């Protein structure tokens, strides 16, 4: 299908750093970052959708698939209509969706996954990151050890199998324990050819500012 959004999936367990990398990618011309978690957190908690999300997130459980996909499709169509997202020239960077096989299948008619960036780290490192984030951002859904452990279990059981739906050659595994700038450098190395395929060889305006990253991190 030619009307599907060309999409990069940021994939990884809670605390792997995909949200941080997604926000950085979203500042580069030619990439549009959509974080499902941020969309949910902007919901009015007094609304029906907001109350439903809060109920599930507070227990560390996944929001129902139909609810998630409906909300996301409404959002992405909205930002396209107001010209914040230009699918004809931009790659969509998804963070937090699809979270399971059902969601991936529900999105098959909407997104064309051209690459999956799989950020991997050991469990202890990711738990440490989640605790720091909870203290820094008052994200109480991340603060409890019980909730954190539940989220990790859900990722292994529900989310990791999503990888099996896509060709192996689109999955790129990156060590998420490296510094943020090194992780970013690896991601850019993977994404540049994909962007060139859309724009042609001259994309210096989009990624030229990052050309020196591999040199800088080596110092």
C-alpha positions as CSV (number, residue, x, y, z in Angstrom):
1,X,0.0,0.0,0.0
2,X,1.4,3.4,-1.0
3,X,-0.6,5.4,1.6
4,X,0.9,3.9,4.7
5,X,3.3,6.0,6.8
6,X,6.9,5.1,6.4
7,X,7.8,4.2,9.9
8,X,10.8,3.7,12.3
9,X,10.0,1.7,15.4
10,X,11.9,2.6,18.6
11,X,11.8,-0.7,20.4
12,X,13.0,-1.7,23.9
13,X,12.0,-2.5,27.4
14,X,11.0,0.3,29.9
15,X,14.2,2.2,30.8
16,X,16.0,1.4,27.6
17,X,16.2,5.1,26.6
18,X,13.9,4.9,23.5
19,X,12.0,8.0,24.7
20,X,15.1,10.1,25.0
21,X,16.4,9.0,21.5
22,X,12.9,9.6,20.0
23,X,12.8,13.2,21.2
24,X,16.2,13.9,19.7
25,X,15.3,12.3,16.4
26,X,12.1,14.5,16.4
27,X,14.3,17.6,16.3
28,X,16.0,16.5,13.0
29,X,14.3,17.7,9.8
30,X,12.7,14.8,8.0
31,X,11.7,12.9,11.1
32,X,8.5,13.1,13.1
33,X,8.5,11.6,16.6
34,X,5.3,10.3,18.1
35,X,5.5,9.0,21.7
36,X,2.3,7.1,22.7
37,X,3.1,7.7,26.4
38,X,3.2,11.4,26.0
39,X,-0.1,11.3,24.1
40,X,-1.7,9.4,27.0
41,X,-0.2,11.7,29.6
42,X,-1.8,14.7,28.0
43,X,-5.3,13.2,28.4
44,X,-7.7,15.0,30.7
45,X,-7.9,12.6,33.7
46,X,-11.5,13.7,34.3
47,X,-12.5,12.5,30.8
48,X,-13.6,8.9,30.1
49,X,-10.4,8.1,28.1
50,X,-8.2,9.8,30.8
51,X,-9.8,7.8,33.7
52,X,-9.5,4.5,31.7
53,X,-5.8,5.2,31.0
54,X,-5.0,6.1,34.6
55,X,-6.7,2.9,35.9
56,X,-4.5,0.6,33.8
57,X,-1.2,2.6,33.9
58,X,-1.4,2.8,37.7
59,X,-1.4,-1.0,37.9
60,X,1.5,-1.2,35.3
61,X,-0.9,-2.9,32.8
62,X,-1.3,-2.3,29.1
63,X,-4.2,-0.1,28.0
64,X,-6.7,-2.1,25.8
65,X,-5.5,-2.4,22.3
66,X,-8.6,-0.9,20.6
67,X,-8.5,2.1,22.8
68,X,-4.8,2.7,22.1
69,X,-5.0,2.3,18.4
70,X,-8.1,4.5,18.1
71,X,-6.5,7.3,20.1
72,X,-3.2,7.1,18.2
73,X,-4.8,7.1,14.8
74,X,-6.9,10.1,15.7
75,X,-3.8,11.9,16.9
76,X,-1.6,11.2,13.9
77,X,-4.3,12.1,11.4
78,X,-4.8,15.3,13.4
79,X,-1.2,16.4,13.2
80,X,-1.1,15.5,9.5
81,X,-4.1,17.7,8.8
82,X,-2.7,20.7,10.6
83,X,0.6,20.3,8.7
84,X,2.8,19.3,11.7
85,X,3.6,16.0,10.1
86,X,4.4,15.6,6.4
87,X,4.3,11.9,5.5
88,X,5.4,12.5,1.9
89,X,8.8,13.8,3.1
90,X,9.2,12.7,6.7
91,X,9.8,9.4,8.4
92,X,7.5,8.6,11.3
93,X,9.4,7.6,14.5
94,X,7.1,5.6,16.8
95,X,7.9,5.2,20.5
96,X,5.6,3.0,22.6
97,X,3.5,1.5,19.8
98,X,2.8,-1.2,18.8
99,X,3.1,-2.8,22.2
100,X,1.9,-6.3,21.3
101,X,1.2,-8.5,18.3
102,X,-2.5,-7.4,18.2
103,X,-1.6,-3.8,18.0
104,X,1.0,-4.4,15.3
105,X,-1.7,-6.2,13.2
106,X,-4.2,-3.4,13.8
107,X,-1.6,-0.9,12.5
108,X,-0.6,-3.0,9.4
109,X,-2.8,-0.9,7.2
110,X,-1.5,2.4,8.5
111,X,2.3,2.0,8.9
112,X,5.0,0.6,6.7
113,X,7.9,-0.4,9.1
114,X,11.1,0.3,7.3
115,X,13.4,-0.1,10.3
116,X,13.2,-1.2,14.0
117,X,15.8,0.3,16.4
118,X,16.0,-2.3,19.2
119,X,17.7,-0.7,22.3
120,X,18.9,-3.4,24.6
121,X,20.3,-3.2,28.1
122,X,20.4,-5.5,31.2
123,X,17.4,-5.4,33.5
124,X,19.2,-3.8,36.5
125,X,20.3,-0.8,34.3
126,X,16.8,-0.2,33.0
127,X,15.3,-0.4,36.5
128,X,17.9,2.1,37.8
129,X,16.9,4.5,34.9
130,X,13.2,4.1,35.7
131,X,13.7,5.0,39.4
132,X,15.8,8.1,38.5
133,X,13.1,9.2,36.0
134,X,10.4,8.7,38.6
135,X,12.2,11.0,41.1
136,X,13.1,13.6,38.5
137,X,9.7,13.8,36.7
138,X,7.3,12.8,39.4
139,X,6.1,9.9,37.3
140,X,4.6,7.9,40.0
141,X,3.7,5.0,37.6
142,X,7.5,4.3,37.4
143,X,8.3,4.7,41.1
144,X,7.1,1.4,42.6
145,X,9.3,-1.7,42.4
146,X,6.1,-3.8,42.0
147,X,4.9,-1.7,39.0
148,X,8.4,-1.7,37.4
149,X,8.7,-5.4,37.7
150,X,5.2,-5.8,36.2
151,X,6.1,-3.6,33.3
152,X,9.3,-5.6,32.6
153,X,7.3,-8.9,32.7
154,X,4.7,-7.4,30.3
155,X,7.4,-6.4,27.9
156,X,8.9,-9.9,27.8
157,X,5.5,-11.6,27.4
158,X,3.6,-9.1,25.2
159,X,5.9,-6.8,23.4
160,X,9.1,-8.7,22.5
161,X,7.1,-11.1,20.2
162,X,6.3,-8.1,18.0
163,X,9.8,-8.5,16.5
164,X,8.8,-11.8,15.0
165,X,6.2,-10.1,12.7
166,X,8.8,-8.2,10.8
167,X,11.7,-9.2,8.5
168,X,15.0,-9.8,10.4
169,X,16.8,-7.4,8.1
170,X,14.8,-4.4,9.4
171,X,15.7,-5.1,13.0
172,X,18.8,-3.3,14.3
173,X,20.0,-4.1,17.8
174,X,21.9,-1.4,19.7
175,X,23.6,-1.5,23.1
176,X,21.6,0.9,25.2
177,X,24.2,1.0,28.0
178,X,26.4,3.2,25.9
179,X,26.3,6.9,26.4
180,X,23.3,8.7,24.8
181,X,25.5,10.3,22.2
182,X,27.0,7.0,21.1
183,X,23.6,5.4,20.9
184,X,22.4,8.4,18.8
185,X,25.4,8.0,16.6
186,X,24.5,4.3,15.9
187,X,20.9,5.2,15.2
188,X,21.8,8.0,12.8
189,X,24.2,5.6,10.9
190,X,21.2,3.3,10.4
191,X,18.7,5.9,9.4
192,X,20.8,8.0,7.0
193,X,20.4,5.5,4.1
194,X,16.7,5.3,4.7
195,X,16.3,9.1,4.5
196,X,18.5,9.2,1.4
197,X,16.2,6.7,-0.3
198,X,13.4,9.2,0.2
199,X,15.2,12.5,-0.5
200,X,18.1,11.4,-2.7
201,X,21.8,11.6,-1.8
202,X,21.8,15.3,-0.6
203,X,20.4,15.3,2.9
204,X,23.1,17.3,4.5
205,X,20.6,19.9,5.7
206,X,18.8,17.2,7.7
207,X,21.8,15.3,9.3
208,X,24.8,17.5,8.6
209,X,24.9,18.7,12.2
210,X,25.5,15.2,13.3
211,X,28.3,14.4,11.0
212,X,30.9,15.0,13.7
213,X,29.2,12.8,16.3
214,X,31.5,9.8,15.9
215,X,34.6,12.0,16.2
216,X,33.3,13.9,19.2
217,X,32.4,10.8,21.3
218,X,35.8,9.4,20.7
219,X,37.5,12.1,22.7
